[in-house]
Amino acid sequence: MSSQILSKPFPYIALVVAHLIWGATFVVAKITLQEFPPSSLAFLRFSLACLLLAPFVWAQRKKISVKKEDLPKLLAIGIFIITLNIAFFFEGIVRTTAINASVLTLIIPISSVLLGWLYLKEKIYLINLLGVLMGLAGALVIIGLPQIISGTYSSETVLGNILIILAALSFVGGAVFSEQMLKKYSTLTITAIAFLTGAVTFFIPAASEYIQNPSWSANITILGILGLLYMTMLSSISAYFLFEWGLARTNVIRADLFQYIEPFVAAALAVFILAERISLSFMIGASLIAMGVYLGTLAKEPHHKTRKAHRF
């Protein structure tokens, strides 16, 4: 692999940059949500993303043809990967730390392996099952199981961690539909429909937030605007296409190895910017999850490779 990186470095550079962007998104989201209500931020983000994608969709309009019978599955992708995933993520990140959230999202490949085995009848090895169990054990440690047992837990943090887990599971659920639809439609088509679904489904919750507190928009600072633009233009669009471009020129296994960049970036930024602390229990849980991801996907082709940009 090292020789290929030296001979053809640009795909790997694209993958690294994509994961650097996604790693920073945990901290950016936590800061931006101090100024935006969650549903309002999601609505503005995906409405803006739809506008940015519109010229590309228009240019490809003659190649885009959606069959009526596929529309429910395409909408389900948007509901699971955008609406539920982002709603759980935003509500979770305001309650827990960016460090916890970045590591807990690593259960996505573990959940994909487990789901593929249980529902898609895909082959799984004993080493993969061991990895799944290690990953789940690490998630329980980070969620706060030791603190719950000892009675020293924070209910708000535990709830936030659980919501992050639900966000990851929503992503995996949507990936089941996207795996089928990617055989029929381009990534641009699926992404555009998912973004539009997200914008539409977040409209009513965003309107409700405005009715309850119409003055929130008057308190938005330049920092909040920059956060919105970062999550829209960099996390949702730029990192997605960088990942796709790099993936097309490498392979899934090598591309997914770079996902470990995200927790390190998130942890470093969270410590220096948000003054978050790394506890011993977190280090134990993170180590279990990291080893679980490695063992859980060992000797297997990782699943659902193209939806990473929509985790956030």
C-alpha positions as a printed NumPy array, in Angstrom:
array([[  0.   ,   0.   ,   0.   ],
       [  2.839,   2.421,   0.815],
       [  4.29 ,   2.034,  -2.688],
       [  0.898,   2.841,  -4.224],
       [  0.57 ,   5.936,  -2.052],
       [  3.963,   7.168,  -3.261],
       [  3.255,   6.415,  -6.916],
       [ -0.348,   7.702,  -6.939],
       [ -0.739,   9.965,  -3.895],
       [ -3.658,  12.17 ,  -4.951],
       [ -6.506,   9.69 ,  -4.3  ],
       [ -5.127,   9.087,  -0.805],
       [ -4.73 ,  12.819,  -0.233],
       [ -8.388,  13.257,  -1.212],
       [ -9.426,  10.556,   1.278],
       [ -7.363,  12.112,   4.061],
       [ -8.809,  15.583,   3.423],
       [-12.36 ,  14.168,   3.404],
       [-11.863,  12.49 ,   6.771],
       [-10.157,  15.589,   8.202],
       [-13.262,  17.583,   7.256],
       [-15.576,  15.007,   8.81 ],
       [-13.453,  14.818,  11.941],
       [-13.704,  18.567,  12.461],
       [-17.467,  18.447,  11.845],
       [-18.092,  17.074,  15.348],
       [-16.637,  20.21 ,  16.928],
       [-18.12 ,  22.57 ,  14.321],
       [-21.591,  21.108,  14.874],
       [-21.334,  21.432,  18.642],
       [-20.31 ,  25.1  ,  18.355],
       [-22.888,  25.959,  15.681],
       [-25.729,  24.392,  17.66 ],
       [-25.102,  26.951,  20.39 ],
       [-26.647,  29.512,  18.017],
       [-29.075,  27.486,  15.893],
       [-31.976,  25.299,  17.055],
       [-31.29 ,  21.732,  15.832],
       [-34.128,  21.369,  13.299],
       [-33.617,  24.898,  11.985],
       [-29.921,  24.23 ,  11.42 ],
       [-30.751,  20.978,   9.62 ],
       [-33.399,  22.658,   7.449],
       [-31.101,  25.524,   6.446],
       [-28.215,  23.166,   5.831],
       [-30.022,  20.836,   3.462],
       [-31.996,  23.583,   1.758],
       [-28.703,  25.285,   0.958],
       [-27.217,  21.94 ,  -0.116],
       [-30.131,  21.435,  -2.513],
       [-29.465,  24.833,  -4.076],
       [-25.77 ,  24.029,  -4.476],
       [-26.513,  20.656,  -6.068],
       [-29.231,  22.016,  -8.37 ],
       [-26.851,  23.069, -11.219],
       [-25.267,  19.605, -11.262],
       [-28.666,  17.908, -11.298],
       [-29.827,  20.23 , -14.075],
       [-26.737,  19.415, -16.15 ],
       [-27.486,  15.693, -15.774],
       [-31.267,  16.004, -16.106],
       [-31.429,  13.959, -19.337],
       [-29.688,  11.041, -17.617],
       [-31.87 ,  11.16 , -14.494],
       [-35.027,   9.077, -14.653],
       [-36.616,   7.771, -11.46 ],
       [-39.049,   4.884, -11.661],
       [-42.238,   5.242,  -9.647],
       [-41.788,   1.895,  -7.892],
       [-38.321,   2.944,  -6.643],
       [-39.47 ,   6.251,  -5.179],
       [-40.441,   4.844,  -1.722],
       [-36.979,   3.339,  -1.256],
       [-35.278,   6.528,  -2.437],
       [-37.348,   8.543,   0.025],
       [-36.525,   6.006,   2.761],
       [-32.826,   6.655,   2.141],
       [-33.395,  10.352,   2.788],
       [-35.511,   9.721,   5.88 ],
       [-33.022,   7.337,   7.482],
       [-29.706,   8.858,   6.389],
       [-30.716,  12.52 ,   6.521],
       [-33.806,  13.091,   8.673],
       [-33.362,  10.537,  11.452],
       [-29.567,  10.423,  11.331],
       [-29.102,  14.184,  11.519],
       [-31.928,  14.704,  14.031],
       [-30.438,  12.137,  16.419],
       [-26.911,  13.431,  15.808],
       [-27.748,  17.093,  16.474],
       [-29.801,  16.287,  19.572],
       [-27.044,  13.98 ,  20.784],
       [-24.036,  16.233,  20.153],
       [-25.513,  19.044,  22.286],
       [-25.772,  16.634,  25.228],
       [-22.517,  14.697,  24.981],
       [-18.927,  15.506,  24.069],
       [-17.569,  15.756,  20.545],
       [-14.957,  13.172,  21.536],
       [-17.586,  10.612,  22.565],
       [-19.647,  11.215,  19.44 ],
       [-16.692,  10.824,  17.071],
       [-15.773,   7.41 ,  18.488],
       [-19.339,   6.115,  18.822],
       [-19.943,   6.666,  15.094],
       [-17.244,   4.057,  14.437],
       [-19.839,   1.413,  15.252],
       [-21.295,   2.035,  11.771],
       [-19.074,  -0.542,  10.004],
       [-19.611,  -2.98 ,  12.895],
       [-23.387,  -2.559,  12.626],
       [-23.176,  -3.006,   8.846],
       [-21.396,  -6.339,   9.263],
       [-23.95 ,  -7.511,  11.839],
       [-26.904,  -6.374,   9.745],
       [-25.48 ,  -8.021,   6.639],
       [-25.141, -11.292,   8.526],
       [-28.606, -11.242,  10.141],
       [-30.726,  -9.874,   7.29 ],
       [-28.752, -10.132,   4.057],
       [-27.331, -13.608,   4.813],
       [-23.788, -12.444,   4.106],
       [-20.856, -14.61 ,   5.145],
       [-19.316, -13.768,   8.513],
       [-16.335, -15.273,  10.309],
       [-15.755, -15.978,  13.984],
       [-13.176, -13.175,  14.078],
       [-15.854, -10.787,  12.79 ],
       [-18.258, -11.784,  15.566],
       [-15.503, -11.191,  18.109],
       [-14.975,  -7.73 ,  16.634],
       [-18.7  ,  -6.963,  16.829],
       [-18.797,  -7.973,  20.51 ],
       [-15.708,  -5.883,  21.284],
       [-17.183,  -2.877,  19.505],
       [-20.481,  -3.172,  21.344],
       [-18.64 ,  -3.535,  24.661],
       [-16.63 ,  -0.403,  23.899],
       [-19.814,   1.484,  23.026],
       [-21.374,   0.482,  26.357],
       [-18.284,   1.745,  28.194],
       [-18.4  ,   5.125,  26.412],
       [-22.172,   5.432,  26.816],
       [-21.562,   5.256,  30.542],
       [-22.363,   1.735,  31.726],
       [-19.607,   1.749,  34.402],
       [-20.893,   5.092,  35.712],
       [-24.49 ,   3.846,  35.665],
       [-23.492,   0.818,  37.73 ],
       [-21.581,   2.984,  40.214],
       [-24.336,   5.625,  40.315],
       [-22.067,   8.494,  39.221],
       [-23.477,   8.987,  35.73 ],
       [-24.872,  12.127,  34.087],
       [-28.311,  11.384,  32.641],
       [-27.888,  14.129,  30.035],
       [-24.576,  12.714,  28.785],
       [-25.904,   9.157,  28.711],
       [-28.924,  10.331,  26.699],
       [-26.623,  12.171,  24.299],
       [-24.48 ,   9.066,  23.807],
       [-27.563,   6.923,  23.157],
       [-28.811,   9.445,  20.582],
       [-25.453,   9.283,  18.789],
       [-25.808,   5.486,  18.677],
       [-29.317,   5.878,  17.244],
       [-27.915,   8.251,  14.626],
       [-25.377,   5.604,  13.613],
       [-28.056,   2.901,  13.452],
       [-30.287,   5.16 ,  11.346],
       [-27.397,   5.594,   8.952],
       [-26.929,   1.832,   8.668],
       [-30.665,   1.338,   8.119],
       [-30.625,   3.821,   5.25 ],
       [-27.543,   2.158,   3.819],
       [-29.573,  -1.035,   3.295],
       [-31.837,   0.818,   0.872],
       [-28.986,   2.758,  -0.725],
       [-27.058,  -0.44 ,  -1.481],
       [-29.977,  -1.594,  -3.632],
       [-30.615,   1.751,  -5.291],
       [-26.952,   2.396,  -6.143],
       [-27.242,  -0.462,  -8.635],
       [-29.876,   1.525, -10.54 ],
       [-29.119,   5.201,  -9.936],
       [-26.097,   7.481,  -9.77 ],
       [-24.788,   8.8  ,  -6.473],
       [-25.761,  12.32 ,  -7.594],
       [-29.398,  11.251,  -8.062],
       [-29.594,   9.535,  -4.683],
       [-27.815,  12.397,  -2.921],
       [-30.088,  15.035,  -4.464],
       [-33.242,  13.145,  -3.46 ],
       [-31.864,  12.556,   0.044],
       [-31.01 ,  16.237,   0.501],
       [-34.452,  17.302,  -0.766],
       [-36.144,  14.785,   1.551],
       [-34.151,  16.182,   4.465],
       [-35.061,  19.782,   3.653],
       [-38.776,  18.944,   3.344],
       [-38.984,  16.809,   6.498],
       [-37.134,  19.36 ,   8.624],
       [-39.371,  22.246,   7.476],
       [-42.22 ,  21.697,   9.97 ],
       [-39.926,  21.124,  13.022],
       [-37.916,  24.199,  11.998],
       [-41.095,  26.26 ,  11.656],
       [-42.2  ,  25.065,  15.105],
       [-38.876,  26.178,  16.591],
       [-39.305,  29.602,  15.007],
       [-42.87 ,  29.957,  16.317],
       [-41.723,  29.066,  19.832],
       [-38.712,  31.385,  19.71 ],
       [-38.8  ,  33.808,  16.758],
       [-35.897,  35.844,  18.124],
       [-33.248,  33.108,  17.798],
       [-32.248,  34.221,  14.304],
       [-31.399,  37.706,  15.591],
       [-28.644,  36.246,  17.761],
       [-26.746,  34.49 ,  14.959],
       [-23.117,  35.615,  14.73 ],
       [-20.574,  35.268,  11.949],
       [-19.296,  32.173,  13.762],
       [-22.705,  30.523,  13.418],
       [-22.908,  31.409,   9.719],
       [-19.438,  29.986,   9.126],
       [-20.466,  26.8  ,  10.945],
       [-23.534,  26.434,   8.721],
       [-21.452,  26.977,   5.589],
       [-18.812,  24.52 ,   6.791],
       [-21.326,  21.728,   7.356],
       [-23.09 ,  22.431,   4.06 ],
       [-20.273,  23.149,   1.621],
       [-17.463,  21.129,   3.177],
       [-18.965,  18.291,   5.226],
       [-21.983,  17.486,   3.058],
       [-20.699,  18.253,  -0.444],
       [-16.931,  18.75 ,  -0.759],
       [-15.863,  15.894,   1.538],
       [-18.42 ,  13.604,  -0.077],
       [-17.071,  14.152,  -3.587],
       [-13.457,  13.981,  -2.385],
       [-14.233,  10.634,  -0.769],
       [-15.988,   9.361,  -3.898],
       [-13.139,  10.522,  -6.143],
       [-10.505,   8.886,  -3.951],
       [-12.573,   5.719,  -3.532],
       [-12.958,   5.293,  -7.284],
       [ -9.16 ,   5.308,  -7.652],
       [ -8.288,   3.024,  -4.729],
       [-10.594,   0.405,  -3.216],
       [-13.085,   0.123,  -0.381],
       [-10.799,  -1.607,   2.12 ],
       [ -7.992,   0.91 ,   1.771],
       [-10.381,   3.852,   1.765],
       [-12.09 ,   2.758,   4.975],
       [ -8.768,   2.535,   6.817],
       [ -8.703,   6.327,   6.824],
       [-11.893,   6.524,   8.934],
       [ -9.7  ,   6.298,  12.054],
       [ -8.499,   9.826,  11.291],
       [-11.843,  11.294,  12.375],
       [-11.765,  10.512,  16.131],
       [ -8.182,  11.771,  16.405],
       [ -9.076,  15.053,  14.672],
       [-12.262,  15.436,  16.716],
       [-10.455,  14.672,  19.985],
       [ -7.606,  17.097,  19.285],
       [ -9.959,  19.94 ,  18.341],
       [-12.347,  19.177,  21.209],
       [ -9.523,  19.309,  23.762],
       [ -8.042,  22.565,  22.474],
       [-11.206,  24.391,  21.383],
       [-13.942,  23.013,  23.656],
       [-11.684,  22.127,  26.619],
       [-13.089,  18.598,  26.707],
       [-11.238,  15.971,  28.707],
       [-10.25 ,  12.447,  27.753],
       [-11.087,  10.059,  30.6  ],
       [ -9.656,   6.621,  31.305],
       [-13.01 ,   4.946,  30.636],
       [-13.18 ,   6.727,  27.288],
       [ -9.727,   5.455,  26.319],
       [-10.743,   1.897,  27.227],
       [-14.016,   2.143,  25.294],
       [-12.355,   3.782,  22.28 ],
       [ -9.692,   1.07 ,  22.163],
       [-12.343,  -1.659,  22.253],
       [-14.315,   0.002,  19.451],
       [-11.211,   0.559,  17.3  ],
       [-10.149,  -3.082,  17.66 ],
       [-13.746,  -4.161,  17.14 ],
       [-13.984,  -2.254,  13.858],
       [-10.735,  -3.8  ,  12.644],
       [-11.647,  -7.362,  13.608],
       [-15.289,  -6.955,  12.629],
       [-14.404,  -6.023,   9.048],
       [-11.316,  -8.26 ,   8.758],
       [-11.425, -10.459,   5.657],
       [-14.697,  -8.816,   4.636],
       [-15.467,  -6.248,   1.994],
       [-16.839,  -3.281,   3.97 ],
       [-20.45 ,  -2.497,   3.151],
       [-22.321,   0.661,   2.25 ],
       [-19.278,   2.53 ,   1.135],
       [-20.735,   5.651,  -0.403],
       [-22.907,   7.322,   2.22 ],
       [-20.36 ,   8.677,   4.658],
       [-20.924,  12.342,   3.97 ],
       [-24.478,  12.133,   5.289],
       [-23.528,  10.96 ,   8.744],
       [-23.367,  14.572,   9.829]])
